[in-house]
Amino acid sequence: MSKTSAPSKSITIRTYQPNDLDKIVALINAIDAIEKIEDGTSLEEMRNEIDAPGVYAEQNVFVAEDEHQKIVG
């Protein structure tokens, strides 16, 4: 029998911060490993997307955090 954690009680949506990037890449790769739809991403690839002209990541990219400040979306 496996243990599962209880669903998060609180989710906070906030704007992207540059130190989120490695956590976002890890989340995308974890999802891709299960869904097997995409090939995942790398830190470099994601950095190129975030830093692309006109993106303004710190204004237009959002993350969802649980009550432990873990990025969940």
TAPE-V777427 format. One record per helix or strand of 3 or more residues. SS is the DSSP state (H for helix, E for strand). FROM is the first residue (numbers start at 1). TO is the last residue. If there is no record, write none. Layout:
# TAPE-V777427
ss: {SS & SS}
from: {FROM & FROM}
to: {TO & TO}
This chain:
# TAPE-V777427
ss: {E & H & H & H & E}
from: {12 & 18 & 43 & 57 & 62}
to: {15 & 35 & 50 & 60 & 65}
